[in-house]
Amino acid sequence: MKKTVDFSEVEKNSRKRDLEIERKKHENHYTKEQEQGLGQALETLQNLTGAEYYVGRKRDPFAQVEFSQIIQANVRYLIKIGYLTNAERALLFDLSCFIEIGTNVLVEKEDSLNNERAIDNASITYLAEQLGRQRKNISPLMNALKDKGILACAETGFSDETGRTCTKRTWLVNPNVICSSRKTAIDRVTKHIFKGALRNFKVQKDSKEVHNLPVYFF
């Protein structure tokens, strides 16, 4: 029996995700204090003139440029204590190109600006192809980074704030290491997944010395 796909529901969910992503981008531009200030300024202007106004921002030519922020103090600390191998550090840098704004989920990036289809989670196979590497070489490194709390896989059934339903193959990067949003706009599911990661951790399992990062966003 063929499975029937409700395309209207798919389109509805896609629009919902698009709106949520735009909200995330807006939050990355303005703080709550700035929004309140803008609202008060508009109200004053309308009271003085009797006309209605709205705030229009000059288009930033770099507004659509995606970026990821390395949390410098934390990465320096991880390097200092020898927590990451050279291969793990190199892969982490490569993965930073695939982090989604707000959620810190690793996603497919090709044609994402020109294609209206839903954004797919990036699988290890996809990442290997994009990075020109073999899957068998990347997989153990990603699992090692997962064991160290740098990466994580979502629990099946979780839904992030953009409406994406997570699966066990949804990979995320710890925002306390590399973050692709303002610290106040990190997805709640992402924060839940990394809640206890990189806290009181050890470089060697048999070591008595425990470590904590200099900076935690949550």
N, CA, C and O of each residue as an XYZ file, in Angstrom:
872
protein
N       0.844     -1.197      0.000
C       0.000      0.000      0.000
C       0.874      1.240      0.000
O       1.773      1.368      0.831
N       0.614      2.167     -0.939
C       1.440      3.363     -1.037
C       1.093      4.356      0.072
O      -0.069      4.514      0.448
N       2.119      5.013      0.579
C       1.930      6.008      1.626
C       1.522      7.334      0.997
O       2.176      7.807      0.068
N       0.450      7.933      1.495
C      -0.028      9.209      0.974
C       0.647     10.362      1.706
O       0.652     10.408      2.936
N       1.214     11.289      0.945
C       1.906     12.433      1.532
C       1.012     13.660      1.448
O       0.559     14.019      0.361
N       0.752     14.305      2.571
C      -0.055     15.524      2.609
C       0.855     16.715      2.342
O       1.488     17.246      3.254
N       0.913     17.134      1.057
C       1.825     18.206      0.678
C       1.416     19.545      1.283
O       2.274     20.396      1.517
N       0.125     19.751      1.540
C      -0.311     20.998      2.166
C       0.255     21.111      3.572
O       0.629     22.199      4.010
N       0.318     19.985      4.281
C       0.875     19.977      5.630
C       2.380     20.192      5.579
O       2.944     20.892      6.419
N       3.030     19.584      4.585
C       4.473     19.766      4.415
C       4.791     21.225      4.149
O       5.727     21.782      4.721
N       3.990     21.849      3.262
C       4.203     23.264      2.931
C       3.954     24.148      4.152
O       4.682     25.113      4.388
N       2.931     23.816      4.916
C       2.610     24.571      6.121
C       3.765     24.512      7.118
O       4.153     25.533      7.686
N       4.310     23.317      7.328
C       5.435     23.159      8.245
C       6.671     23.876      7.737
O       7.444     24.431      8.519
N       6.857     23.864      6.407
C       8.002     24.547      5.814
C       7.910     26.045      6.037
O       8.907     26.689      6.365
N       6.698     26.614      5.858
C       6.511     28.050      6.090
C       6.735     28.394      7.553
O       7.312     29.431      7.881
N       6.273     27.512      8.425
C       6.451     27.731      9.857
C       7.932     27.767     10.215
O       8.368     28.597     11.012
N       8.706     26.850      9.613
C      10.147     26.828      9.854
C      10.801     28.089      9.313
O      11.691     28.650      9.951
N      10.363     28.542      8.128
C      10.939     29.754      7.539
C      10.699     30.966      8.432
O      11.596     31.784      8.633
N       9.471     31.078      8.972
C       9.152     32.192      9.856
C       9.978     32.141     11.131
O      10.430     33.172     11.629
N      10.174     30.934     11.657
C      10.952     30.792     12.882
C      12.411     31.138     12.635
O      13.055     31.754     13.485
N      12.938     30.748     11.479
C      14.320     31.082     11.134
C      14.480     32.590     10.998
O      15.481     33.151     11.446
N      13.491     33.257     10.376
C      13.545     34.718     10.242
C      13.495     35.381     11.609
O      14.164     36.387     11.844
N      12.687     34.804     12.523
C      12.636     35.354     13.878
C      13.988     35.235     14.558
O      14.425     36.153     15.253
N      14.654     34.096     14.355
C      15.978     33.896     14.931
C      16.951     34.934     14.389
O      17.747     35.502     15.137
N      16.883     35.179     13.084
C      17.771     36.168     12.478
C      17.496     37.558     13.045
O      18.419     38.335     13.286
N      16.201     37.864     13.255
C      15.839     39.161     13.826
C      16.406     39.296     15.230
O      16.929     40.350     15.591
N      16.307     38.236     16.025
C      16.831     38.272     17.383
C      18.334     38.475     17.391
O      18.882     39.057     18.327
N      19.002     37.997     16.351
C      20.447     38.174     16.268
C      20.826     39.600     15.894
O      21.993     39.975     16.015
N      19.855     40.411     15.438
C      20.126     41.807     15.096
C      19.817     42.746     16.265
O      20.573     43.684     16.516
N      18.704     42.501     16.986
C      18.250     43.425     18.015
C      18.151     42.731     19.372
O      17.754     41.570     19.461
N      18.518     43.462     20.425
C      18.271     43.003     21.777
C      16.875     43.467     22.179
O      16.279     44.302     21.499
N      16.355     42.934     23.271
C      15.037     43.352     23.741
C      15.038     44.833     24.102
O      14.051     45.532     23.875
N      16.160     45.317     24.671
C      16.267     46.720     25.042
C      16.201     47.613     23.805
O      15.562     48.665     23.820
N      16.875     47.179     22.726
C      16.843     47.954     21.490
C      15.440     47.992     20.896
O      15.006     49.033     20.402
N      14.730     46.872     20.940
C      13.366     46.828     20.418
C      12.448     47.749     21.213
O      11.595     48.424     20.636
N      12.616     47.781     22.541
C      11.805     48.659     23.370
C      12.098     50.117     23.053
O      11.188     50.945     22.999
N      13.377     50.427     22.842
C      13.764     51.794     22.490
C      13.173     52.229     21.165
O      12.715     53.364     21.025
N      13.182     51.325     20.187
C      12.591     51.632     18.883
C      11.089     51.879     19.008
O      10.544     52.792     18.387
N      10.434     51.059     19.813
C       8.994     51.218     20.003
C       8.649     52.544     20.647
O       7.691     53.202     20.239
N       9.423     52.950     21.656
C       9.185     54.224     22.330
C       9.428     55.403     21.396
O       8.691     56.389     21.418
N      10.481     55.289     20.564
C      10.789     56.360     19.610
C       9.664     56.522     18.589
O       9.291     57.645     18.251
N       9.126     55.411     18.099
C       8.020     55.468     17.143
C       6.772     56.076     17.772
O       6.070     56.869     17.144
N       6.506     55.699     19.008
C       5.326     56.223     19.695
C       5.432     57.731     19.883
O       4.454     58.454     19.695
N       6.620     58.207     20.253
C       6.845     59.644     20.420
C       6.652     60.385     19.103
O       6.012     61.435     19.063
N       7.210     59.833     18.022
C       7.102     60.457     16.705
C       5.650     60.519     16.242
O       5.227     61.521     15.665
N       4.897     59.473     16.486
C       3.492     59.444     16.079
C       2.656     60.429     16.889
O       1.727     61.037     16.358
N       2.981     60.590     18.178
C       2.261     61.546     19.020
C       2.525     62.978     18.580
O       1.640     63.830     18.659
N       3.750     63.244     18.114
C       4.122     64.594     17.688
C       3.515     64.963     16.342
O       3.121     66.112     16.139
N       3.436     64.017     15.430
C       3.014     64.318     14.058
C       1.606     63.856     13.726
O       0.987     64.375     12.796
N       1.097     62.897     14.468
C      -0.217     62.350     14.173
C      -0.215     61.357     13.026
O      -1.260     60.821     12.660
N       0.949     61.114     12.464
C       1.076     60.166     11.354
C       1.677     58.861     11.852
O       2.327     58.815     12.897
N       1.446     57.799     11.082
C       2.003     56.509     11.450
C       3.349     56.307     10.769
O       3.526     56.650      9.600
N       4.285     55.752     11.509
C       5.626     55.510     10.983
C       6.031     54.066     11.264
O       5.487     53.408     12.151
N       6.963     53.612     10.515
C       7.575     52.317     10.785
C       9.075     52.471     10.595
O       9.534     53.384      9.909
N       9.835     51.570     11.208
C      11.291     51.611     11.119
C      11.741     50.734      9.966
O      11.435     49.542      9.922
N      12.462     51.324      9.046
C      13.056     50.564      7.945
C      14.566     50.602      8.075
O      15.152     51.676      8.209
N      15.201     49.437      8.036
C      16.656     49.380      8.179
C      17.301     49.281      6.808
O      16.890     48.475      5.973
N      18.312     50.103      6.585
C      19.041     50.032      5.326
C      19.604     48.629      5.174
O      20.210     48.085      6.097
N      19.399     48.057      4.014
C      19.812     46.676      3.779
C      21.317     46.533      3.906
O      22.090     47.202      3.220
N      21.702     45.659      4.787
C      23.118     45.360      4.979
C      23.553     44.380      3.894
O      22.980     43.296      3.788
N      24.553     44.736      3.085
C      24.984     43.814      2.020
C      25.489     42.485      2.551
O      25.588     41.510      1.805
N      25.815     42.442      3.858
C      26.319     41.203      4.452
C      25.269     40.520      5.328
O      25.586     39.589      6.068
N      24.006     40.990      5.242
C      22.965     40.466      6.134
C      22.702     38.982      5.922
O      22.354     38.274      6.868
N      22.866     38.501      4.687
C      22.584     37.101      4.390
C      23.820     36.210      4.508
O      23.767     35.015      4.219
N      24.927     36.808      4.935
C      26.158     36.029      5.076
C      26.104     35.246      6.386
O      25.990     35.831      7.463
N      26.187     33.936      6.287
C      26.155     33.092      7.481
C      27.539     33.025      8.112
O      28.559     33.070      7.425
N      27.549     32.916      9.420
C      28.830     32.859     10.117
C      28.698     32.019     11.382
O      27.602     31.817     11.906
N      29.828     31.542     11.853
C      29.901     30.822     13.121
C      30.985     31.472     13.967
O      32.051     31.828     13.466
N      30.701     31.621     15.248
C      31.644     32.261     16.156
C      32.372     31.216     16.999
O      31.742     30.417     17.693
N      33.676     31.229     16.933
C      34.466     30.371     17.812
C      34.542     31.049     19.175
O      34.918     32.217     19.266
N      34.195     30.338     20.212
C      34.285     30.897     21.561
C      35.748     30.788     21.979
O      36.191     29.762     22.496
N      36.478     31.860     21.744
C      37.935     31.825     21.788
C      38.498     31.327     23.112
O      39.394     30.483     23.130
N      37.975     31.846     24.222
C      38.517     31.452     25.525
C      38.375     29.949     25.750
O      39.283     29.310     26.282
N      37.244     29.390     25.347
C      37.008     27.957     25.542
C      37.878     27.103     24.632
O      38.423     26.086     25.063
N      38.011     27.515     23.368
C      38.836     26.743     22.436
C      40.300     26.807     22.847
O      41.009     25.803     22.784
N      40.755     27.987     23.269
C      42.148     28.096     23.748
C      42.378     27.163     24.934
O      43.423     26.521     25.039
N      41.392     27.096     25.824
C      41.530     26.239     27.000
C      41.586     24.769     26.605
O      42.407     24.017     27.132
N      40.720     24.354     25.682
C      40.715     22.960     25.232
C      42.033     22.583     24.570
O      42.523     21.465     24.728
N      42.604     23.531     23.823
C      43.905     23.286     23.190
C      44.998     23.194     24.256
O      45.868     22.326     24.195
N      44.940     24.095     25.223
C      45.958     24.150     26.275
C      46.044     22.850     27.066
O      47.140     22.385     27.383
N      44.895     22.261     27.385
C      44.905     21.039     28.201
C      45.040     19.774     27.348
O      45.035     18.662     27.875
N      45.160     19.950     26.036
C      45.344     18.799     25.150
C      44.118     17.924     25.015
O      44.228     16.706     24.870
N      42.932     18.553     25.064
C      41.693     17.777     25.031
C      41.363     17.252     23.640
O      40.741     16.199     23.500
N      41.785     17.997     22.603
C      41.465     17.620     21.229
C      42.715     17.251     20.452
O      43.761     17.881     20.608
N      42.608     16.244     19.625
C      43.720     15.892     18.743
C      43.747     16.869     17.568
O      42.777     17.586     17.327
N      44.854     16.891     16.849
C      44.950     17.768     15.677
C      43.881     17.427     14.641
O      43.301     18.317     14.019
N      43.628     16.137     14.465
C      42.617     15.705     13.493
C      41.219     16.160     13.914
O      40.419     16.568     13.072
N      40.926     16.092     15.206
C      39.620     16.528     15.714
C      39.450     18.032     15.554
O      38.373     18.505     15.192
N      40.513     18.781     15.825
C      40.455     20.238     15.679
C      40.241     20.628     14.223
O      39.463     21.535     13.929
N      40.925     19.949     13.318
C      40.785     20.254     11.891
C      39.360     19.958     11.408
O      38.779     20.740     10.656
N      38.809     18.830     11.843
C      37.452     18.476     11.431
C      36.443     19.467     11.998
O      35.495     19.852     11.313
N      36.642     19.878     13.237
C      35.724     20.824     13.867
C      35.679     22.139     13.090
O      34.616     22.737     12.927
N      36.833     22.577     12.616
C      36.887     23.789     11.793
C      36.087     23.592     10.505
O      35.336     24.478     10.097
N      36.245     22.445      9.872
C      35.513     22.158      8.635
C      34.001     22.118      8.882
O      33.220     22.612      8.070
N      33.601     21.526     10.004
C      32.176     21.396     10.305
C      31.517     22.743     10.572
O      30.305     22.881     10.410
N      32.297     23.732     10.975
C      31.734     25.049     11.284
C      31.044     25.678     10.079
O      30.219     26.578     10.234
N      31.379     25.209      8.884
C      30.758     25.735      7.650
C      29.343     25.211      7.440
O      28.639     25.679      6.545
N      28.918     24.248      8.252
C      27.615     23.608      8.043
C      26.668     23.813      9.225
O      25.651     23.127      9.328
N      26.991     24.745     10.112
C      26.167     24.979     11.297
C      25.003     25.908     10.957
O      25.193     26.961     10.350
N      23.807     25.508     11.352
C      22.616     26.322     11.094
C      22.479     27.402     12.157
O      22.718     27.160     13.340
N      22.090     28.599     11.722
C      21.911     29.717     12.640
C      20.807     29.401     13.642
O      19.722     28.955     13.266
N      21.090     29.632     14.907
C      20.086     29.466     15.958
C      20.059     28.099     16.592
O      20.023     27.986     17.817
N      20.076     27.040     15.770
C      19.940     25.686     16.309
C      21.274     25.000     16.552
O      21.368     24.092     17.377
N      22.316     25.437     15.829
C      23.631     24.785     15.868
C      23.593     23.349     15.351
O      24.474     22.547     15.663
N      22.567     23.030     14.559
C      22.468     21.727     13.899
C      23.337     21.743     12.645
O      23.392     22.750     11.940
N      24.010     20.639     12.366
C      24.755     20.508     11.120
C      23.756     20.200     10.006
O      23.050     19.192     10.055
N      23.701     21.080      8.998
C      22.711     20.936      7.931
C      23.375     20.989      6.560
O      24.509     21.445      6.411
N      22.640     20.512      5.575
C      23.119     20.594      4.197
C      23.054     22.049      3.743
O      22.049     22.726      3.959
N      24.113     22.522      3.122
C      24.197     23.930      2.753
C      24.077     24.187      1.265
O      23.796     25.318      0.869
N      24.277     23.193      0.432
C      24.285     23.437     -1.007
C      22.927     23.926     -1.486
O      21.894     23.340     -1.162
N      22.939     25.010     -2.266
C      21.735     25.602     -2.852
C      20.704     26.017     -1.815
O      19.530     26.179     -2.147
N      21.124     26.194     -0.552
C      20.148     26.503      0.488
C      19.545     27.891      0.328
O      18.440     28.139      0.812
N      20.266     28.824     -0.358
C      19.747     30.172     -0.528
C      18.756     30.257     -1.684
O      17.892     31.134     -1.699
N      18.875     29.352     -2.650
C      18.048     29.432     -3.847
C      16.999     28.334     -3.939
O      16.187     28.306     -4.864
N      17.028     27.442     -2.975
C      16.109     26.308     -3.027
C      15.105     26.423     -1.885
O      15.499     26.608     -0.733
N      13.803     26.316     -2.191
C      12.781     26.483     -1.175
C      12.468     25.189     -0.432
O      11.620     25.180      0.461
N      13.126     24.121     -0.780
C      12.846     22.857     -0.097
C      13.320     22.935      1.351
O      14.156     23.768      1.702
N      12.771     22.055      2.180
C      13.164     22.034      3.580
C      14.649     21.726      3.708
O      15.208     20.932      2.950
N      15.270     22.372      4.683
C      16.695     22.152      4.904
C      16.888     20.795      5.573
O      16.260     20.506      6.591
N      17.745     19.975      5.007
C      17.983     18.637      5.538
C      19.145     18.637      6.519
O      20.098     19.404      6.385
N      19.041     17.759      7.505
C      20.171     17.551      8.402
C      21.333     16.954      7.621
O      21.126     16.160      6.703
N      22.535     17.330      7.978
C      23.720     16.825      7.281
C      24.133     15.476      7.865
O      24.445     15.377      9.051
N      24.134     14.461      7.043
C      24.583     13.137      7.473
C      26.105     13.062      7.369
O      26.733     13.913      6.739
N      26.684     12.056      7.980
C      28.133     11.870      7.891
C      28.538     11.638      6.443
O      29.576     12.128      6.000
N      27.722     10.891      5.705
C      28.017     10.637      4.287
C      28.041     11.941      3.496
O      28.938     12.166      2.683
N      27.048     12.799      3.740
C      26.989     14.095      3.051
C      28.215     14.941      3.389
O      28.834     15.523      2.499
N      28.563     15.009      4.669
C      29.709     15.817      5.093
C      30.998     15.300      4.475
O      31.844     16.082      4.043
N      31.146     13.985      4.433
C      32.345     13.395      3.835
C      32.463     13.792      2.368
O      33.547     14.133      1.896
N      31.345     13.747      1.653
C      31.354     14.118      0.233
C      31.714     15.588      0.052
O      32.509     15.934     -0.822
N      31.129     16.451      0.878
C      31.374     17.887      0.758
C      32.807     18.266      1.125
O      33.364     19.216      0.576
N      33.391     17.526      2.045
C      34.745     17.831      2.508
C      35.814     17.078      1.731
O      37.007     17.245      1.985
N      35.384     16.248      0.783
C      36.350     15.500     -0.013
C      37.092     14.450      0.785
O      38.266     14.174      0.538
N      36.389     13.863      1.752
C      37.001     12.834      2.593
C      36.195     11.541      2.481
O      35.129     11.496      1.868
N      36.737     10.506      3.088
C      36.019      9.235      3.108
C      35.210      9.126      4.398
O      35.651      9.548      5.467
N      34.025      8.555      4.270
C      33.151      8.429      5.429
C      33.811      7.652      6.560
O      33.652      7.985      7.735
N      34.552      6.617      6.193
C      35.175      5.764      7.211
C      36.213      6.524      8.029
O      36.554      6.106      9.136
N      36.723      7.643      7.492
C      37.695      8.446      8.231
C      37.026      9.509      9.096
O      37.523      9.849     10.169
N      35.897     10.030      8.622
C      35.203     11.077      9.363
C      34.369     10.514     10.511
O      34.307     11.114     11.584
N      33.735      9.380     10.295
C      32.828      8.810     11.286
C      33.469      8.622     12.664
O      32.880      9.048     13.657
N      34.657      7.998     12.769
C      35.250      7.830     14.097
C      35.631      9.154     14.753
O      35.574      9.273     15.977
N      36.020     10.152     13.953
C      36.362     11.459     14.510
C      35.124     12.147     15.081
O      35.183     12.743     16.156
N      34.012     12.064     14.366
C      32.781     12.675     14.855
C      32.279     11.980     16.110
O      31.777     12.632     17.025
N      32.411     10.670     16.157
C      32.008      9.942     17.363
C      32.921     10.259     18.536
O      32.472     10.297     19.681
N      34.208     10.488     18.256
C      35.142     10.880     19.315
C      34.774     12.261     19.853
O      34.800     12.479     21.064
N      34.430     13.194     18.962
C      34.003     14.529     19.382
C      32.679     14.469     20.143
O      32.433     15.277     21.038
N      31.838     13.516     19.783
C      30.586     13.312     20.513
C      30.870     12.830     21.929
O      30.271     13.321     22.886
N      31.778     11.876     22.067
C      32.135     11.357     23.387
C      32.738     12.445     24.271
O      32.631     12.389     25.496
N      33.371     13.436     23.643
C      34.029     14.517     24.387
C      33.106     15.706     24.656
O      33.521     16.684     25.278
N      31.862     15.626     24.192
C      30.905     16.699     24.465
C      30.977     17.869     23.515
O      30.331     18.892     23.744
N      31.754     17.742     22.444
C      31.862     18.806     21.446
C      30.708     18.705     20.449
O      30.130     19.718     20.055
N      30.379     17.487     20.047
C      29.231     17.218     19.185
C      28.200     16.410     19.966
O      28.490     15.882     21.039
N      27.009     16.323     19.417
C      25.966     15.486     20.021
C      24.982     15.067     18.944
O      24.866     15.709     17.900
N      24.280     13.982     19.216
C      23.178     13.549     18.357
C      21.884     13.746     19.140
O      21.806     13.408     20.322
N      20.880     14.290     18.477
C      19.612     14.553     19.147
C      18.876     13.257     19.439
O      19.098     12.240     18.783
N      17.999     13.308     20.427
C      17.136     12.171     20.705
C      15.975     12.181     19.715
O      15.395     13.232     19.443
N      15.643     11.030     19.188
C      14.557     10.924     18.211
C      13.246     11.441     18.800
O      12.862     11.082     19.913
N      12.567     12.294     18.025
C      11.277     12.821     18.456
C      11.327     14.241     18.957
O      10.287     14.892     19.054
N      12.531     14.755     19.287
C      12.654     16.136     19.721
C      12.333     17.068     18.557
O      12.644     16.753     17.409
N      11.718     18.202     18.840
C      11.480     19.234     17.827
C      12.145     20.518     18.285
O      11.906     20.987     19.398
N      12.994     21.096     17.413
C      13.632     22.353     17.786
C      12.669     23.508     17.540
O      11.543     23.289     17.094
N      13.102     24.741     17.826
C      12.215     25.894     17.747
C      11.867     26.280     16.319
O      10.974     27.101     16.111
N      12.542     25.715     15.333
C      12.193     25.979     13.937
C      11.155     24.984     13.431
O      10.673     25.111     12.306
N      10.803     23.987     14.261
C       9.819     22.991     13.862
C      10.416     21.710     13.325
O       9.679     20.784     12.986
N      11.737     21.632     13.238
C      12.377     20.422     12.737
C      12.244     19.299     13.763
O      12.500     19.499     14.950
N      11.850     18.142     13.304
C      11.816     16.965     14.162
C      13.171     16.286     14.099
O      13.637     15.892     13.029
N      13.793     16.155     15.253
C      15.139     15.585     15.304
C      15.094     14.057     15.242
O      14.112     13.430     15.641
N      16.163     13.489     14.742
C      16.343     12.042     14.729
C      17.706     11.737     15.327
O      18.466     12.646     15.659
N      18.010     10.454     15.462
C      19.299     10.079     16.029
C      20.448     10.448     15.106
O      21.610     10.397     15.511
N      20.132     10.824     13.858
C      21.165     11.234     12.912
C      21.263     12.759     12.784
O      21.931     13.274     11.887
N      20.587     13.471     13.693
C      20.695     14.928     13.724
C      21.908     15.302     14.571
O      21.906     15.118     15.788
N      22.937     15.823     13.921
C      24.173     16.182     14.616
C      24.166     17.665     14.980
O      23.742     18.506     14.188
N      24.638     17.974     16.181
C      24.716     19.353     16.647
C      26.115     19.650     17.173
O      26.832     18.751     17.614
N      26.487     20.923     17.120
C      27.767     21.381     17.655
C      27.498     22.141     18.952
O      26.563     22.938     19.023
N      28.304     21.900     19.964
C      28.137     22.558     21.258
C      28.330     24.070     21.109
O      29.409     24.507     20.710
N      27.304     24.883     21.421
C      27.426     26.340     21.287
C      28.468     26.952     22.219
O      28.894     28.086     22.004
N      28.880     26.223     23.240
C      29.932     26.719     24.122
C      31.312     26.589     23.488
O      32.305     27.044     24.055
N      31.373     25.969     22.316
C      32.628     25.838     21.568
C      32.561     26.657     20.279
O      33.428     27.492     20.020
N      31.530     26.415     19.478
C      31.265     27.208     18.273
C      29.778     27.537     18.272
O      28.936     26.646     18.378
N      29.463     28.821     18.153
C      28.068     29.244     18.234
C      27.666     30.011     16.979
O      28.411     30.862     16.492
N      26.479     29.700     16.463
C      25.987     30.372     15.264
C      24.740     31.193     15.566
O      23.803     31.230     14.769
N      24.736     31.854     16.729
C      23.643     32.761     17.086
C      24.107     33.606     18.264
O      25.179     33.377     18.824
N      23.287     34.586     18.632
C      23.571     35.310     19.865
C      23.380     34.364     21.034
O      22.578     33.432     20.966
N      24.120     34.605     22.108
C      24.048     33.691     23.251
C      22.652     33.644     23.864
O      22.284     32.652     24.494
N      21.864     34.724     23.681
C      20.508     34.759     24.232
C      19.479     34.146     23.289
O      18.303     34.046     23.638
N      19.914     33.733     22.088
C      18.966     33.203     21.104
C      19.250     31.753     20.741
O      18.784     31.272     19.708
N      20.013     31.047     21.580
C      20.323     29.646     21.305
C      19.069     28.799     21.493
O      18.341     28.976     22.470
N      18.817     27.896     20.580
C      17.632     27.046     20.614
C      17.539     26.283     21.937
O      18.536     25.757     22.431
N      16.327     26.229     22.503
C      16.131     25.592     23.813
C      16.462     24.099     23.782
O      16.984     23.557     24.756
N      16.156     23.430     22.653
C      16.464     22.003     22.545
C      17.970     21.793     22.499
O      18.494     20.859     23.105
N      18.664     22.668     21.777
C      20.126     22.585     21.718
C      20.720     22.752     23.109
O      21.640     22.024     23.484
N      20.205     23.700     23.871
C      20.699     23.910     25.237
C      20.424     22.688     26.107
O      21.255     22.304     26.930
N      19.260     22.083     25.922
C      18.927     20.884     26.700
C      19.892     19.741     26.390
O      20.347     19.039     27.293
N      20.199     19.563     25.109
C      21.068     18.459     24.694
C      22.470     18.605     25.273
O      23.088     17.615     25.665
N      22.980     19.848     25.330
C      24.351     20.071     25.808
C      24.397     20.557     27.259
O      25.420     21.068     27.715
N      23.299     20.397     27.971
C      23.174     20.937     29.323
C      24.321     20.536     30.244
O      24.850     21.378     30.970
N      24.707     19.275     30.227
C      25.757     18.814     31.130
C      27.096     18.578     30.464
O      28.027     18.074     31.093
N      27.201     18.943     29.182
C      28.433     18.664     28.425
C      29.565     19.606     28.815
O      29.344     20.779     29.114
N      30.768     19.073     28.806
C      31.988     19.834     29.104
C      31.928     20.509     30.470
O      32.369     21.647     30.630
N      31.389     19.810     31.434
C      31.387     20.264     32.825
C      32.021     19.174     33.682
O      31.636     18.007     33.617
N      32.986     19.576     34.475
C      33.720     18.624     35.311
C      34.223     17.442     34.485
O      34.066     16.285     34.874
N      34.827     17.750     33.344
C      35.294     16.704     32.431
C      36.783     16.433     32.640
O      37.506     17.245     33.217
N      37.217     15.281     32.161
C      38.610     14.859     32.296
C      39.245     14.684     30.924
O      38.583     14.288     29.965
N      40.542     14.986     30.846
C      41.279     14.756     29.604
C      41.538     13.266     29.442
O      41.367     12.712     28.355
N      41.948     12.624     30.518
C      42.147     11.180     30.548
C      41.165     10.569     31.540
O      40.973     11.108     32.631
N      40.549      9.466     31.180
C      39.522      8.871     32.028
C      40.030      8.499     33.414
O      39.292      8.577     34.396
N      41.300      8.092     33.489
C      41.833      7.666     34.779
C      42.454      8.818     35.561
O      43.032      8.595     36.625
N      42.344     10.046     35.053
C      42.911     11.211     35.723
C      41.993     11.680     36.846
O      40.773     11.541     36.767
N      42.597     12.238     37.894
C      41.814     12.785     38.997
C      41.488     14.263     38.773
O      40.643     14.836     39.460
N      42.165     14.864     37.810
C      41.967     16.291     37.544
C      40.734     16.509     36.661
O      40.595     15.901     35.599
N      39.856     17.379     37.122
C      38.662     17.713     36.341
C      38.782     19.137     35.816
O      39.481     19.970     36.394
N      38.102     19.398     34.732
C      38.198     20.701     34.077
C      36.810     21.280     33.828
O      35.822     20.555     33.708
N      36.766     22.605     33.754
C      35.567     23.327     33.354
C      35.970     24.450     32.411
O      37.058     25.013     32.538
N      35.106     24.772     31.479
C      35.406     25.817     30.513
C      35.375     27.194     31.174
O      34.673     27.387     32.166
N      36.119     28.139     30.642
C      36.084     29.508     31.176
C      34.726     30.176     30.995
O      34.340     31.018     31.806
N      33.989     29.809     29.930
C      32.727     30.476     29.596
C      31.633     29.446     29.324
O      31.840     28.480     28.590
N      30.470     29.666     29.925
C      29.286     28.853     29.618
C      28.127     29.795     29.291
O      27.874     30.743     30.035
N      27.428     29.546     28.199
C      26.270     30.350     27.822
C      24.981     29.845     28.458
O      23.980     30.560     28.483
N      24.999     28.622     28.971
C      23.801     28.048     29.598
C      24.225     26.933     30.534
O      23.379     26.306     31.171
